[in-house]
Amino acid sequence: MKKILLFTFSFVVLLVTSCTNDDIAIEVNDSVNEVNVSVSLSNFFSSYNYNDTQHGVSVTDDYRTFNSEFKRYIQTRTLIYDSNGFLVDSLLDYSTNTNTVTKIIKLSSGKYTAVSTLTFAMRSDKDNSFSSWWNLVDKDRLSTANLYINSNYSKWSIMSYDSKEFTVTSGSTTTLSMNPSPIGALAYLFFQNFWCDSESNYPNIVDNGIRSLCVYTQNKANSYKLDPNAAERYIYYDDQGKDWWYYLSDKLVPTDFDSSWTFFETNLYDYFYVLSPKSRITFGYVLDGSDSFTSYGESTQNVTSGQTYLAYWDYFKVGNPYFGIADNNHWNTYKSNARANARQILK
């Protein structure tokens, strides 16, 4: 049994960032020169292409139709820093497709570092402002600038990054081409048979006493440093000690789905984003009346950016959950009890 650190973020708590707030006035000390900036969006979610063929859930299709659902956009941000690491220009665009974003800016001659990030954002019906899944923090210096994730518990939380050093020469036009690639990984979660009490009673709906399900982690990263020369790129939540665990996935409880439920009644699927390059994880459930979780399948995972992972847990095999590269080789099937009269619903 391990203590739970009650530390989670709501999907709806997003920082509203206005495009106009990111405009930086450039002080011109000598002749300014054109810089043609292009940022490719092609790699943003192209690698997250897993399809759950057993249950008819397609990660790929969700991303292809992102604009038609809830007014989601791709936020493209490019920050330009001078040779001393001070911010001199900030470019912000919102796109409804994966075409390359281009812009012409003017810079004094000299050496610069550019960083580009791609994240998802939502547009408000009320005032047309944008809310991103990531906050830009301490942007004025390259050494301090980082992106802070607002919510890990969504397939919209992915982020891509690129950086380049470039030189602007007086009297010439400079071309700056950025191609951000994914940082962190997407995980697809599927919980099976947690509405049963035993395989022999499958698929009858029975209260087995489980009140929440989750994937937990230690040393959870919450921010990514934008400085390409930083010794450590990841910023972690404060470590409360070896017995403290954070929610890696969202904590699933029956009342999340229907206020009349007191126990699970369906198979469940969800998504979560893994920023840490190495995660110590465990699957766990909390029983009725308990304030701590029972841990199963604890392991340390090396996480490859841009990959889609599968977190699969079958109640009938509760001691052996799976976390690894997503494929369709792990599903368990069972013969129904002929007397059972239960509904199986895929959320």
N, C-alpha and C positions, 0 to 999 in steps of 0.2 A: 504494500500500500504506500502510496506517495502523496505528498501534499500537492494541491493544485494552487498555482499562483493565479488569483482571480484577476487576470489582466487581458482584456480583449477589446477589440475595436468594433464599433458598429459600422456596417456597410454604408450607412447613410451619413456618417460623420466625415465629410469631405471638405477640404479647404477650397474656397472659391477664389480663383485666380483670374483676374481680369487681364486681358491682353495689354491694355494701356498701362498697367502697372509695371510691365516689364520693359517698357521703352527706356533706353538710356541715352541721355544727351552726350554726344561725343565732343570733347574739346579738341579743336584742330590747332596743332602747333606748327605744322608745315603743310605742304601741298598734300591733299587727300587723293586717294587712288581707289578706283573701283575694284571691288571683290565680288565675284560671282559665286554665291553660295548655293549649293544644291545638297539636299538631304534625301536619301533613298528610304522609302518606307517598305520596300519589298520583303525585308527579312523580319518584320515586326512579329507576325504571328504565323509565318509560313511553316515553321517547324512543328507547331502544335497541331498535328494532323491525325490524332488517334480517334478511332471509331470503335465504340463498344458494340460489336456486332450481335452479341447475345441479347442485349436489352434495348437496342435501337437508339443509342445515344451517340451523337456525332459532335465531337469537339470542333472539327473542321467546319461543319456547316454553321455552327454558332458564330464563329468569327466571320465567315463570309457574309453573313446577314446582319452584322453589328449595327449598321446605320439605320436599318428599318426598325430596330428595337430600342425604345427608350431614348432616342436621340443621342446616341453615342458617337463620339468623334475620336480621331487620333490626334493627340497633342504633340506637335513637333517643336522642340525647343533647342536653340543653338546659342551658346554663350561664348563670347570672344574675350580672351584675357591677354593683356600685354605681357611683355617679357618679365615684368616684375610681379605677375600674377594678379593684377587688378582687373576687374571687369570693365570693359570699354564698350561693349554692345551686347544686346540681348534680343533675340529674334523668337517670336512665338506665332505659331500658325495652328489652325484646326482644320482637319481634312476629313472628308467622308469617303475617301478611297485610299488606295495604296500607291498612287502616283507620286513621283518625285516632287518635293517642295523646293521651289527656287526663289531666290531673292538677291537683289543687288544692294550692297552696302558700300560705304566709303570709309577707308581707314588711312591713317598716316603711315608712312613707310616705317618698317620695323618688323620685329619677330613677335609672333602671337601663338596662342594655343586655343583651339576651338574644341568644344565638347557639345555633342548633340545627343538628346534623349527623346525617346518615343514612349508615350504612355497613353492610356485611354482617358477620356474625359466625357462628362455629360453636360449637355446644354440645358439651362433652366428656361422653362416656359414663362416664368415671372418677369425676369429682367434680361434674358439672353446671355447671362454670364455663364462661365464654364467652371465645373468642379472636376478636379483631377483626382485620380486614385493615388497620386504621389504629390508631396509638398516639396518645393525647392527651399532649402534652408541655407542661410549664411552664404549667399551667392556672390557677394562683393569681392571675395578673395578665392582664388582657385584652391588654395590650401585648406579652406574651410567649407567650401561648397559641397552639399550632399543632397540626395533625394531621400525623403523620409516617406515610407509607405503608410498610407492611410488604412488600408484593409487588406489583409492577406487572404481573406476568405471569399475569393471571387476569381472567376476566370478572366475578369477584366483588370486584374491587378498586375499583369505582366509589364515588363519594362525592357527597352533596348537602349544601347549606349555605343557611342564611338567618340574618339578623340584624335586630333591631328595637330601637329605643329606646322606652321607655315610662315612664309616671309612675304611681306608686301614691299615691292620695290618702287621707288618714286618714278612716276611717269608711265607705269605699266599697269595692265589689268591682270588680276590674280584670280585663278579658279580654285575654289575650295569645294571638294566633293566628300560628303560624309555618308557613311553606310552603317548605321547603327545595327548591332546584332543583339540577340537576347541575353539578358543577365538574369540568372535564376531560372527556375523550372516551374512548370505547371503540373499539378497532381490532380488526377481524377479519382474520386473516392466512391466505393460501392460497399455498403453494408447489407448483408443478406441474412434473412431468417431470424432477426432479433425480435420478431413478433411470435416466436415459438418457444416452447419450453423444452422440447426434445425432438430428435429426428423421427422417433417412432410416432409422434403425434402430429407430424407434418401433414398438411399445412394449417392446422387449426390455430386460430388466434388465441393466445394465452398470455396472461400477464406473468412474465418471468422475473419481475422485480427490477428490471433495468430501467433507469430513469434518464440516463444521458450516455452518449457515445462520442468519442473524440480520438484524434491522433494528436499526441503530445510531443513536445521536443524540449531539449535543453540547449542553451547557447543560441538563442534565436536572433537572427539579424533583423534589424528594422530600418536600416539606412545603408545607402551606397555612396561612397565618396567619389566625386567627379574628377579629382586630380589623378591623372594617369600615372603619376610618379609616387603616389602615396604608398607607404610600406604596407599598410593594411587597408583594404578597400571597404571592408564591412564594419558597420557599427552595430553592436549587439545590445539587447536589453540588459539592464543590470542583473548580473548573476547573483541570485539569492542563496546560492549554495547547491551542493550536489543533489539534494533531495527536492529541489524546486523544478517544476515543469511548467511550460507555457503551452497554450493551445496552438497547435500547428494548423489543424483544420478548425472550422467553426464547431462549437459544441452543439451537437444535435440532441434535442429533447422533444418528447412528443408534443408539447404545447407549441412548438415552433410551427406545427403544421395544421393543427386543429385544436381549438381551445377545449373541446369536449373530450379529447383523448387523455388518458392517464398512463398509457403505455404504448409502445410501438405497435403499429398494425401493418406496416408495409416494408418492402425493401427500400433502401434510401440511397440516393447518390448526390454528390456535391463536388465542388472544386476547391482547391486551395493553392496558394503560391508559395514556393520555397525559395527564399533569397539566399540563405546560408549555403556556402559551397560544401560544407560538411555538417550533417545534422544527426544528433543522437535522438532517435525517435522511439516511441512506443505507442501501441494501440491500447485504449483503456475504456472501461465502462464504470459508471457509478450506480450503485444499487439504491433502492428506495430507503431513505433514512440515513444514508451515509454522506459524509462530507469529503471523502477521498476516493480516488479511483483505483480499480484493480488493473494492473499492468500486464500486457501480454505482448510477446514478440519484440522485446527491446533490441535495438540494433543501431549501429553507427553507419550512416549512409554518405557516400561521396556523391554529391549532386552535380550533374552536368547541365550547364546552362543551355536553354533551348530545347531540352527534352521534355516529353510528357511522361509522367510516372503514374502508376496505378497503385492505389492504396485499397486493398481488397480484404474484407474480413467477413467470414462466414461463421455465424453463431454455433453451428454444429461442429466447427473446427476452430473453436475460439482460441485455442492456445497456439495457433499457427497462422497468423495473418501474413499477407504478402505486401511488401513495398518494393517496387523496382520499376524498370522500364515497362511502359504500358504495352500489353499485348492481350490476346484473347485466349490464352492457354490455361487460365486459372479458375474458370467458372466451375462451380459444383452444381450438379443436378440431382434431383431426388424424385422418387415415385410418391405420388400423393396417396394419403390414407383414403380408402374408398368411402369411409364414413364422414370424411371431412366436408364441411360446408363453409369454407372461408374464402374471403376475397383476397387475391394477391394483386396489389396495385403497385406499379412502378411510379414512384414520385417523379 
